[in-house]
Amino acid sequence: MKTMSLLMITFLIAILTACSSNSGDTTTNEQGSASGDNQSAVQTGDKVTMIWLPNESGGNMKEARDEIGALVERATGKEVEHKTTTDYIIAVESIANGSADLAYLGPQAYVEAKGKNDKVEPLVTNSGESGTLDDAMYYSWLAVKKGNEDAYKQGDAFAIDNIQGKRFSFVSNSSTSGFKVPTSSIVTHFSTNKGMTDLKSDDLLEGGDDKFFSQVLYGGSHQGSAVNLLSGKADVAAFCDTCVNNYVELVSGEANTAGAVYKVKADAAAPFNTVAGEELVVISSTPVLNQPFVVNTETISEDDIKSITDVMVSDETAQNPKIFVPKDSEFKGMFKQAGESRFLKVEDAWFNPIRELSKVTAP
């Protein structure tokens, strides 16, 4: 993975959102807890509940979830209960309303949860190869099926001009790399280069004869969006690299760049088992800030939060092959061992570039 400074990431996102305007106000959570000084005292229990987005909720990720849970159990001395989901909204609401104590959320999902309850805070995120936050990123892809890629070229270079009118698959409108980044990129490109100055992100939510896309699908997860593409339901799809890297392998080109070709592994687990051997081509790739583990500070004590953070950022965790998985390992983990990769503390302000993507895009 290329090294890119956080400044450069922020610059890229600023370009995507140069025409943005502010969106709605912060709301209260389902239990009526609002941001401000009148928060109730911390109510902790004898177990810790962790909730997972659909991307990490599959059966093939159980051992990886359990390994993360073991870190929390060691830090707190409390039993960890894992709750998997099939919908982004469930995970966001659960951490915001306190029915979950910890969550592993995408940047946009975290921003939404924080907006619902100011007591939701980030703990750690995984670093880049440098062992710092400077290159702590993953990639938002726009991809097409192998064999169709020439329709998305201008000369020798890939371009997104011809995605208009196509069947398009997003992940969820709460997804950073599966919705917020691609819609901002699309709006900026077409308003700047095609004169579509009235185009907004909301115009991409659904398809139709009078819409930007002929049809819009939602995969519910990054895996689901990729399968929508590979099964022929969509012509173009948005999803991220890290959520599909257990299922696909690079067969040509440079990883995470336009023109890279990936093939579904022959032994890929569900839902990719139905499209084994199919190939996709990346036509656009945009860096995105890594996603955080987050905590509801109303339900976990300050001492437990400190203990969890200390364990996660430790050298021992960085060297755990079931947390940061070596390249030649067959273990299905969430994080790849690369360079000096490890968990690092992260503050809320680090996600401000993502908040820019949450604004309604309007020229």
N, C-alpha and C positions, 0 to 999 in steps of 0.2 A: 504494500500500500504506500502511496506517495506521502511524504511529509508535507503538511501545509499548516501554517500558523493559524491560530485562532483569529488573528486580525484579518487574515485573508478570507477565512470562512465568513466572518462578520461582514466583510466587504462584499462578498458574493451575494449574501442574503440581502444586504442593503440594496444591491442592484435590482434583485428580484422584486423588492417591495418599495421601490422608489416612488411609486404612485399611490401608496396605501393611505387610507384614512382610518380613524379610530372606530372601533366597534363597541359593543355594549358594555354595561357596567358589571362589576362583580356581583354574583348572586349568593344567596345563603344555601347551606347544604340541606339535605332531606330531614335532618334532625333539628333544623332551625338554628344551627350554629353559624354565626356571621363573623366576618373579619372585624377586628377591633380589640379594645381593651377588656371587654366584658366576657372573656372566655371562661368556661367552667374549669375546675381543677382537673388535673390529669387523672383519668380513671383507668387503671391498669388491671389486668387479670393474670391468671396463672398460665396462660398460653399466648402465643403470638400467631396471628393470622396473616398469612401472605397471600396476596391475590396476583394473578398473572394474566396478561393480555392473551388473546387467542393465539398469537404467534408462538408463545412459549408454553401453551396449554396442552399440546399433543402428547400422546402416550410415549412417543420416542424421546421426549424431553423430561420424563419423570425422574430419571437418575440425576439429571442436571439440576432440576428443581430441588430434589432431596439433598444434594450436596450443598447448595446455597442455604437450605434450611438448617443443615447441620452446623453451619457457621453461626447462625443466629441462636440455635440451641446452646452451643458452647459459650457464646457471649452472655446469654441471659439466664441460663439454667432453666429455661421454660420450653415446654413442648411447642413445636411449630405445626400449625395446621395450614395446609396448602389448599387454596381455592382456585380452580381453573375456570376459565370463561370462554364463551363463544361470541362475545360482543364487547367492543371497546367501552361502551357506555357503562356496562356493569362494573368494570374495573375502576373507572374514573369515579363513579358514584360511591363505590364501596370504600375507597381510601378517603374520599372527601367526607362521607357521613360517619366514619368511624367503625363500620362493620368489618373493615380490614385495618390492620396496623401497619403493614409494610406492603409495598407494591413495586413491581418492576415495570415502569411505564416509558413509552416513547416521550420525547420532549414535548410534543403538542399535548399529549394526554396529561402530562404533568402540569403544564400551564393551565389546562382546563380544571384539573383538580384543585390547584392552588387558587384559582379564581373562585371556586365554590367554597373553599375553606382555607383561610390564610394560615392555619396551623399545619397544613401539609407542607413539608420541607424536603428538599433533596438531601440524600446522605452521601452517596458515592456514585461515580461512573467509572467505566473502564477507560484507561488511558490509551493513547496511541502507541506505536512501536517505540517512540522516544521515551516512554515512561512518564510523559507529561500530558497536560491538557492541550498543548499546542497542535497536536495531530489526533486528538480524540474525536474521531469522526467515522461515520459509515456513509453509504452512498444510496441515494434515491435514483432508481433506474426508470427509464421508459424503455420498454422492450417490445419486439415483434417476433413472430415465428420465423425461424430460419427458412429462407426461400422467398420471403416477402420484403426483405430489407432494402432491395434496390428502389422500391417505391418511396423510400424515406431518405433519399440522397439528393444533394445538389452538387453535381460534378462528382468528385471523389469523397466529399465530406457528407456526414450525416446531418440532417436537419429535420425539424419537427413540423415544417409547413404543411405536409400532407396528412397530418393526423386529423384535421378538421373533417367532419362528416363520417368518421370511422366509428366502429363499436369500441368503446373504451372501458377498461376496468380499473377502478380505484380499489383501495383497501377498505377504508372507512373514513368518514369526514372528520374523525378525531385522530387520524394518523398523520404524523409529520411527513415522513418520506413517501407515504402511500396516498397522500392527498394535498397537504398544505404546500409542500415544496413544488410538486408538479403543477398544481393549479396556478401558483404564483408565477412559475416559469412560463407556463403557456400564455397566461394573460399578458405578461410583460412582452413576450416575443411577438404575439399577434397584434398587440396595440402599437408596438414600436415599428414593426416591420410590415404589417399588413393593413395599417390604418384603422384597426378595429378598436377605436379609442373608448367605446362604451362597454367593452367586454369586461366582465367581472367574474370572480371566482364562482359566485352563485350561479352564473350562467352555465357552468360545467357540471352542476349537480345531477342533472337528468338529461336524457336524450330525446330526440324527436325530429320530425321533418323541419321544424323551424328553430332547432337548437344547434349549438356548436357541434355536438356529437350526435350521430344517428341513434345511438343507444349507449346508456351508461350502466355498468354493472358494478357491484361492490362485492369483493371477495370475502369480507369479514376478517380476513387475516392476510398477511403478505403471501403466504403459501396459497391461499385461496385465489388471490388475484392472479398469481403466476399460472395456476392451473386453469383459470378462465381463459388465459391467453393460449396455453399449450393445447388445450382441448378444443380450440376453435371457436369458443363462445365470444371472444373479443379479438379485435385486430391489433390493438395496442394496450399495454397494461403498465401500471405503475406499481412498483414494489421495491424493497430494499435488498441489498446484497447479503447482509448478515442473516436475514431471516430465511434465506433459501440456500445458504452455503453448505448445509448438511445434505442437500438433495441433488445439487448440481456440481459439475466440474468444468473448469475452463478448458476448452479444446483449441481455441485459437484467439489471437489478439492479446491485448494487454488488459489485465483485470481492471474492472471499474472504469473503463473508457469506452466511448462510442466505437462500435465495430467489434467488440469482444463477443465471442460466441461461447455459449454454455450449453452443456448437454445434461439431461436428467440421468442420474446414475441408474444402472440396471436394477440395483437392489434398493432403490429409494423407497422410503416409508410413505404411508398415506399422508396427504392425498396425492402425492406424486407417483405412487405405484400405478396409477391409471394412465400415466403419460411417460412411462419409462422410455428412454432413448430419444425423446423429442428434444429439439434444439431451439434456442432463442438467441436473438441478437440484440445487444444493447444499442439503442440509438441516441440515448442521452443519459448522462450520469452526473449527479450533483452532490457535493459533500454536505453532510448534515451532522450537527452536534450529536455525540453519543447520548444514549438514553440513560436515565438515572434509576437507582433504587431510591424510593422515597418513603417517608414515614409520616404518620399522623401523630403529631406531638401531643395531642389530647389523649391518646390512648397508650402511649409508651412513655415511660419515665425518662428523665434526662440522663440518669445513670445508665439505663439500658441502651439508650441511643448512643451514648459515648462508647459503651462496651461493644456494641454491634459495629460501630464505625471503626474502632481500633482493630477488631478482628479482621474486618474486610480489607483494610488498607495494609495489613501486616505482610511481611516478606513470606511468611508461611503460606498465606492464601495465594500470593502471587506465584508461588512455586507448586501449588496444588494442581496436578495434571487433570483433575476432573472439574476444575474451575477454569483455568487457562490451558486449553487442550493443545498438546503438541501436534505438529502437522501430520506426523505419521500414526497418530492414535486413531483407533476406531470408536472411541467414546464419543457419544453425541452430546456435545456441550454447547454452551451459549457463547463462549469467548475463546478465540484462538490465541495460542501462545505465539507472540511475534515480538522480537526485540526485547524491550524492557517493559512489556505490557503488564499492568497491574490495576487495582482499584485505587482511585484517588478521591479525597474529599472534594465536594463541589458545592458551590453556593448558588442561591436562587438567581442572582444577577447574571450568572453565566448563560442563562437561558433567555436573556432579553432579545437576542436575535430571532428566537423562535416566536416570541410575542409579536414581533414585527410581521411575521407570517400569518398571525391570527387576525390581523386587521383586514377589513374588507378592502380588496384591491379595486381601486377606482382611479382612473387617470385624473 
